[in-house]
Amino acid sequence: MHLHADQESKRGMGMRLTLTFPVEHTPSGLQVQAATTAYYCSSQFQDHEVGGFDRCTSPMEAILCPDAEQSMYCQLLCGLLNRDSVNHVGTSFANSFVRAIKFLEQNWEEMCSDIRTGSLSGRITHAPLRDAVIQRYLRGPDPALADAVASECAARPWDGIVTRLWPRARCALTIVTGSMAQYIPILWSYCGGRLPIVSPCHASTECAAGVNLRPLDPPSHASYALLPNIAYFEFVEIQPRDEETPTVDDDGDPGEMKLVDLVDVKIGQTYELVVTTFAGLYRYRVGDLLTVTSFYNATPLFHFSGRHDVILSIDHEKISEEELLRAISQAIELHLGPLGYM
């Protein structure tokens, strides 16, 4: 995963903070794990240079480390050690990006000590990870780098901390649609309000679906083009909540529903995604709600707005995820904005 210094300077590297999660088992003994964990633990990921992970600052041992805290510590440390070569930063989802910056805020002094002395903190006890970081990344004491990082981290507030610590970064890659939209304001703050926040793709456990063809659009307007060579996509039209007659019976058989083909979707209309995949899913209702925003040539672009019929119970009040997000956003603007916390 690690490149030599001359290669790094020419090609650039990504600080992609990637975690795997423990595998659980059902009562019958079947494995249950996140789709990303299954992929990162597979030979397809580990034995091939895919998705730019061959040019990321995180060693494979950090990605596969079962201890999330040790993994995050070392991935951020390696990102700081290679700060002049990092050309983009990111995580899978916006909430993970925010947690990573919060973790850095709590641990930067210890990381600076590691950089200054050329040694690794005793908190890293996972042997493969410890050996990888010491042998490939800590190349001896570097007081100048430690001072540079410390001067940026000691400054308050932390507005623009990403651009200050990784000055050559050209974008932040992370999913910010759906429920992740609530993190856009704090991400803008961390990125100094000028580093583009790119929501690169739309994917689910069922299948990878689409890509963002307009990556420099504002993150709140991110839309995706569904790629018909990945799966066969159909759509169930969703009527507004105030309509008396729903288009879809939630207990209906997908085969009996009135489905809309990809070429027949209309701008402004919201649909629930239905997929037929190479893996064997047939007209499977994914549950994602997609709204057609525009066209890229003849290709419709979809904005992911949330999940179909996801209802939350807040103090016995049943509301949708979208309504909760809207309420929180308004509360922040009305109550925290005047106090200077935005």
C-alpha positions in Angstrom: 0.0 0.0 0.0 2.9 2.3 0.6 4.8 4.1 -2.2 8.3 5.4 -2.2 8.7 9.1 -1.6 9.6 10.0 -5.2 6.5 8.1 -6.5 4.3 9.7 -3.9 5.4 13.2 -4.9 4.7 12.6 -8.6 1.4 10.7 -8.3 -0.1 12.0 -5.1 -1.8 10.0 -2.4 -5.2 9.9 -0.8 -5.8 9.8 2.9 -8.7 7.4 2.8 -9.7 6.5 6.4 -11.1 3.0 6.1 -12.3 0.7 8.9 -13.5 -2.9 9.1 -15.8 -4.1 11.7 -16.0 -7.4 13.7 -17.8 -10.3 12.1 -20.9 -11.5 14.0 -22.7 -14.8 13.8 -26.4 -15.8 13.7 -27.6 -18.5 16.1 -27.2 -21.0 13.2 -23.6 -20.0 12.7 -23.9 -17.9 9.6 -21.5 -14.9 9.3 -23.0 -11.4 9.5 -20.8 -8.5 8.5 -21.0 -5.1 6.8 -20.7 -5.2 3.0 -17.6 -3.0 3.1 -15.9 -5.3 5.7 -16.5 -8.3 3.5 -15.0 -6.5 0.5 -11.9 -5.2 2.4 -11.2 -8.6 3.8 -11.5 -10.3 0.4 -8.7 -11.3 -1.9 -10.2 -9.1 -4.7 -9.4 -6.0 -2.6 -6.1 -7.1 -1.0 -4.5 -8.6 -4.0 -5.4 -6.0 -6.6 -4.7 -2.3 -7.0 -8.3 -1.1 -7.2 -10.1 2.2 -6.4 -6.9 4.1 -5.8 -6.2 2.2 -2.5 -2.8 1.3 -3.9 -2.1 5.1 -3.5 -3.5 5.7 -0.1 -1.6 6.6 3.1 -3.2 3.9 5.2 -1.3 0.6 5.3 -3.4 -2.5 4.7 -2.6 -3.7 8.2 -4.4 -0.6 9.5 -7.5 -1.2 7.4 -7.7 -4.8 8.6 -6.9 -4.1 12.2 -9.8 -5.4 14.4 -9.3 -2.5 16.9 -11.0 0.6 15.5 -9.2 3.0 17.8 -5.7 1.7 17.0 -6.6 1.6 13.3 -7.8 5.2 13.3 -4.8 6.4 15.3 -2.4 4.9 12.8 -4.3 6.0 9.7 -4.3 9.6 10.8 -0.7 9.4 11.9 0.3 8.0 8.5 -1.7 10.8 6.8 0.2 13.4 8.8 3.6 11.8 8.0 2.7 12.0 4.3 0.9 15.4 4.5 2.8 17.0 1.6 1.8 14.1 -0.7 -1.9 13.9 0.1 -4.0 15.2 -2.8 -7.4 14.2 -1.4 -8.9 13.1 1.9 -12.0 11.2 2.7 -14.0 8.4 4.3 -17.0 6.3 3.2 -19.6 8.5 4.9 -19.7 12.0 6.3 -20.3 10.9 9.9 -17.1 8.8 9.8 -15.2 11.9 8.5 -16.5 14.0 11.4 -15.6 11.3 14.0 -12.1 11.1 12.5 -11.5 14.8 12.9 -12.8 14.7 16.5 -10.5 11.8 17.1 -7.6 13.8 15.7 -8.6 16.8 17.9 -8.3 14.5 21.0 -5.0 12.8 20.0 -2.9 15.1 17.9 -0.4 15.9 20.7 0.4 12.2 21.1 0.8 11.9 17.3 3.1 14.8 17.3 5.2 13.2 20.0 5.5 10.1 17.8 6.6 12.2 14.8 9.1 14.2 16.9 10.7 11.1 18.4 10.4 8.7 15.5 8.7 6.1 17.7 5.2 4.8 17.9 2.8 5.2 20.9 2.5 2.3 23.3 -1.2 2.3 22.7 -0.6 0.5 19.4 -0.4 -3.2 20.5 -1.7 -5.0 17.4 1.6 -6.5 16.2 1.1 -6.5 12.4 -0.1 -2.9 12.5 2.7 -1.7 14.8 5.4 -3.4 12.7 4.0 -2.0 9.4 3.9 1.6 10.7 7.4 1.5 12.3 9.0 -0.2 9.3 7.4 1.7 6.5 6.3 5.1 7.8 8.3 6.2 10.8 11.7 7.0 9.2 13.2 8.5 12.2 12.7 11.7 14.3 11.1 14.6 12.4 10.9 17.6 14.7 10.2 20.1 11.9 7.1 18.1 10.8 5.9 17.7 14.4 6.2 21.5 15.0 4.3 22.2 11.8 1.4 19.9 12.7 1.4 21.1 16.3 1.2 24.7 15.3 -1.9 24.1 13.2 -3.6 21.8 15.7 -3.0 24.2 18.6 -4.8 27.0 16.8 -8.4 27.6 17.7 -11.0 27.3 16.3 -10.5 24.4 14.0 -12.0 26.0 11.0 -10.1 24.9 7.9 -8.1 22.3 9.8 -8.2 19.9 6.8 -6.8 22.4 4.4 -4.2 23.6 6.9 -2.9 20.1 7.7 -3.1 18.8 4.2 -2.5 21.9 2.0 -2.3 20.0 -1.3 -5.6 18.3 -0.9 -7.9 19.1 -3.8 -11.1 17.6 -2.5 -12.8 15.7 0.4 -14.5 12.5 -0.8 -17.4 11.3 1.4 -21.1 10.5 1.0 -23.2 13.5 2.2 -26.6 12.6 0.8 -29.6 11.3 2.7 -29.2 11.3 6.5 -25.5 12.3 6.0 -26.6 15.7 4.8 -26.8 16.9 8.4 -22.9 16.9 8.5 -22.4 19.2 5.6 -22.1 22.4 7.7 -19.4 21.0 10.0 -17.6 19.5 7.0 -17.6 22.9 5.3 -16.1 24.3 8.5 -13.4 21.7 8.7 -12.6 22.2 5.0 -12.4 26.0 5.3 -15.4 26.6 3.1 -13.4 26.3 0.0 -12.2 22.6 -0.4 -14.8 20.8 -2.6 -16.8 18.2 -0.8 -17.4 15.4 -3.3 -20.1 12.8 -2.8 -18.7 10.3 -5.3 -21.2 7.5 -5.7 -24.5 5.9 -4.6 -24.2 2.3 -3.4 -26.0 -0.1 -1.2 -25.6 -3.7 0.0 -27.7 -4.9 -2.9 -25.5 -3.3 -5.6 -23.4 -0.3 -6.5 -25.8 1.9 -8.5 -24.5 5.2 -9.7 -21.7 7.8 -9.9 -21.6 11.6 -9.5 -21.0 13.1 -12.9 -20.9 16.6 -11.5 -18.6 16.3 -8.6 -18.1 20.1 -8.1 -21.8 20.8 -7.5 -22.6 21.8 -4.0 -22.8 18.7 -1.8 -26.4 19.4 -0.8 -27.3 19.1 -4.5 -25.2 15.9 -5.3 -27.0 13.7 -7.8 -26.0 10.4 -9.3 -26.2 8.7 -12.7 -27.3 5.1 -12.5 -25.2 2.8 -14.6 -27.3 0.3 -16.5 -24.3 -2.1 -17.0 -24.2 -2.6 -13.2 -27.8 -3.8 -12.7 -31.3 -3.5 -14.3 -33.0 -0.6 -12.7 -36.7 0.0 -12.4 -38.7 2.5 -10.2 -41.8 2.7 -8.2 -43.4 6.1 -8.3 -43.9 7.7 -4.9 -46.8 10.1 -4.4 -46.7 13.1 -2.0 -47.8 12.4 1.5 -50.9 14.4 1.1 -52.2 12.3 -1.7 -55.1 10.1 -0.6 -54.4 7.2 -3.0 -50.8 5.8 -2.9 -49.3 4.5 -6.0 -47.8 1.4 -4.3 -49.3 -1.0 -1.8 -46.4 -1.6 0.7 -47.5 -5.3 1.0 -47.7 -5.8 -2.8 -45.8 -8.2 -4.9 -43.0 -6.4 -6.8 -43.9 -8.4 -9.9 -47.4 -6.9 -9.8 -46.4 -3.3 -9.2 -46.5 -0.7 -11.9 -42.8 -0.1 -12.5 -41.2 2.7 -14.5 -38.1 2.0 -16.6 -35.0 4.1 -16.4 -35.7 5.8 -19.7 -39.2 6.9 -18.6 -38.4 8.7 -15.4 -39.5 12.4 -15.1 -37.7 15.4 -13.6 -39.0 16.3 -10.1 -40.6 12.9 -9.5 -39.5 10.8 -6.6 -39.1 7.0 -7.0 -38.3 4.0 -4.9 -35.4 2.0 -6.5 -36.0 -1.6 -7.7 -33.1 -3.6 -8.9 -32.4 -6.9 -10.7 -28.8 -7.9 -10.3 -26.3 -10.3 -11.7 -26.1 -11.9 -8.2 -29.7 -13.1 -8.4 -31.9 -10.4 -6.9 -35.1 -10.1 -9.0 -37.1 -6.9 -8.8 -35.8 -6.3 -5.3 -37.1 -3.2 -3.6 -34.0 -1.5 -2.2 -36.0 1.1 -0.2 -33.9 4.1 -1.4 -35.8 7.2 -2.5 -34.4 8.9 -5.5 -35.6 12.2 -7.0 -34.8 13.0 -10.6 -33.1 16.4 -10.6 -31.9 16.8 -14.2 -30.3 15.0 -17.2 -26.7 14.6 -18.2 -27.1 14.4 -21.9 -29.9 11.8 -22.0 -29.0 10.2 -18.7 -31.2 11.0 -15.7 -29.5 12.2 -12.5 -31.0 11.2 -9.2 -30.7 12.8 -5.8 -30.9 10.4 -2.9 -33.2 11.8 -0.3 -33.6 9.0 2.2 -35.3 5.7 2.8 -38.9 4.7 2.0 -41.2 4.4 5.1 -38.4 4.8 7.6 -40.2 6.1 10.7 -38.5 7.1 13.9 -40.0 7.3 17.4 -38.9 10.4 19.1 -40.5 10.6 22.6 -43.5 8.6 21.2 -43.8 11.0 18.3 -43.6 9.1 14.9 -41.7 11.2 12.3 -39.7 10.4 9.2 -35.9 10.7 9.0 -36.3 13.6 6.6 -38.6 15.5 9.0 -36.2 14.9 11.9 -33.2 16.2 9.9 -35.2 19.3 8.8 -36.2 20.0 12.5 -32.6 19.6 13.7 -31.3 21.9 11.0 -33.8 24.6 11.8 -33.1 24.3 15.5 -29.4 24.7 14.9 -29.9 27.7 12.7 -32.4 29.4 15.1 -30.7 28.6 18.5 -27.0 28.0 17.9 -26.5 30.4 15.1 -27.0 33.5 17.2 -24.6 32.2 19.8 -21.8 31.8 17.2 -21.6 28.0 17.1 -22.2 27.8 13.4 
